[in-house]
Amino acid sequence: MEHYYTALFRYIQQIIELPEKDKESCRETFKALQMKKDTMLETAGKVPLYHNFIVSGYMRKFYINDKGEEVTVDLNKGPRFFTSYLQFANQTVSEEYLHCITDCELLRIGKADADRTVQTSSTQKDYTIRLFQQVMEEGKQRMNELATLTAEQRYRNFIRDCPDIMKHVPLKYIASYLGIKPESLSRIRREIIS
């Protein structure tokens, strides 16, 4: 299971240097899990209990709109943190679902352990602030793209930026994430190919 922690440390060290003491704390508080394809890691109407780190695999975050349709708001592969961030931090009810699209290897930390390590770690507080800022910036960029780019431009950007996801995630989830009807995405793909 050491490769789980190696992936976590590499990811964190892209943002902040992690001292050995904090690495040991991560090994104690982050629990390793293997989740099967199509597992619902979190469901709407509940308070998120864990902050998840994807070591490997593909996940999506979605909600169900007033028409009963699933709307994918995030698609990701490891390594990356993947949680309903605000709801986890504030321990409020989330309206989002976290879905393992493929088999996934995860690390997760509970709220009590996360709060405790913020007090004892020399880097976790700074890292958490930077991670939150990064998540907010990604959300702002996504909203901007949905508002200003055409469906074809969004798709072209996606295949440029996320070629691995294209290979492992069903098109209906990609279409939903891009704000495109599946039949429109199929048409755009045919036009690009021809």
N, C-alpha and C positions, 0 to 999 in steps of 0.2 A: 503493500500500500504506500510505500514511500514515494512512488511516482505521483500520487495525488498531491502530496505536499510540495514536491519539486515544482509541479505545474502552478500551484498557488503562489509559491515564493517568486518564481519567475515573473508571474503576472504582476504581483505587488511591486517588485523591484523595478518595473518600468516606470513607476510613479515615485517611489520612495525607497531608500535603502533600509533593509530590514535587519536589525541586529539579531544575533544568535538567541538572546533571551526571548525576543518576540517570536522567533521561529518556534522555539520550544513551547511557548504559550499557545501558538496556533495548533501544534501537534496535540496538545492536551484538550483544546476546546472545539476544534473542528472535527466532526465525526465523518468517516468515510461511508459512503453508501453506493450500492449499485441498483439502479432503477431500470425496470423493463420498459420496452417500447409501449407507448400509449398509457403510461401511468399518469394520473392526475396528481401532481405534487401538492398543489394547493387548489382549493375550490372557493368560489365566490361566497360571500356571506359570512366569512370567518376572519378572525385576526391571524395574519401570518405569524407562525411560530418560529420560523427559521430564515436565516440569511444563507442563501445557497450559492455555491461556487461550482460551475460546470467544469469538470476536469476534461471530460470528453463526451461527445454526443450532441444532439440537437434538441432544443427546446423552444417552445413558443409561449407567449403570454397573450391572453385574449379575454374579452368580455362578451357578454351577450346583450345585443342592443334591444331597443323596444319592439323590433319586428321579430325577435327570436333568432337573429342571425349572429353567428360567431364573428367577432371583429378582432383580427390579430393585430396587436399593437407592438409586438416585439418578437423577433426571430433571432436566435443565437445558437452558436456552437461554442464549445470550450476551447481554450480556457477563458472564463469570464464569470463575474458575479451575475446572478439572475434571480431577482426577488421583486416583490411589490414593495419598493424601497420605502416610500413615505409611510405606508401602512405598517410595515415592520418596525420602522424607527419610532412611530407614534403609538404603536399597538392599537390601531383602529381597524375596523372591518374593511376588508378589501372586496371589490366587485370584480376582481380579476381571477383567472384560472392560470395555473402554471402546468404545462403539458409536456411530457417527454415524448417527442416525436420519434426518437430512436432509443435504443438502450443508452443509458447515460451513467457515467461515473461522476459522483458528486461529493463535495465536502459541504457540511452545513454546520452552522453554529446557532444555538438558541439565543433568545433575547437576554436572558439573565447572564449567560456567559459573555455575550457581546458587551453588555453594560459593564460587567466586572473587569474585562480586559481593557476597556477604554481607560479605566482608572489605574491599571498597573502597567500597561504597555507604554513604551516611550514613543511609539510611532502610530499606534492604531487611531488615535484621535485625529491626527493630521491626515492619515490615509483616508479615513472615513469622510472627512470634509472634502478632500480632493475627489474621491469616488462619487460623492453626491453631486459635486459641481460638474463632473464629467457626465453623469447621468442626465442632469438638467440640460446641459448643452446639447447632448445627443437628442433629447426630446424636442428642444427648440429647433434644431436643424431639421428633424423629421417633420415637424409641423410646417416649417417654411417650405420644404420640398413638396408636401402634399398640397399646399396652397398655391405654389407658383409654377410647378413643373407639370408638363403634360404626362399622361399615363405612359406614353412611350419613353419619355425622358426618365421618368422614375424607374421604369423597367431596365433601361440601358444602364443607368447608374447602379442598380442593384446587381445586375450580372457582372458588371465591372468590379464592384466592391465586395461581392459575396458569392464568388463562383462555387465554393464548396457547398453552400446552402442550396444552391440550385440543383445539385446532384443528389441531395439527401432528403429534401423536404417536398411534400406534395404541392403541386401547383395551386391548389385551392387555398392553401395557407399563404403562399407567396402573393397570390392575387389579393387576398384580404389585407395583407400587410401593406401592399402598395396602393390600396384604395381603388382597386380595379375589379370589375366583375370577371369571373373565370373565363367566360366566353370572349370578353374583350382582350384578356391577356393571351388567349389562344390565337386570336386574330393578329395581335401585335407580334407575337412570336413568329407566325407564318410570314408576315410582311418582312420582318428582319432577316429571316432565313432566305427568302426568295430574292 
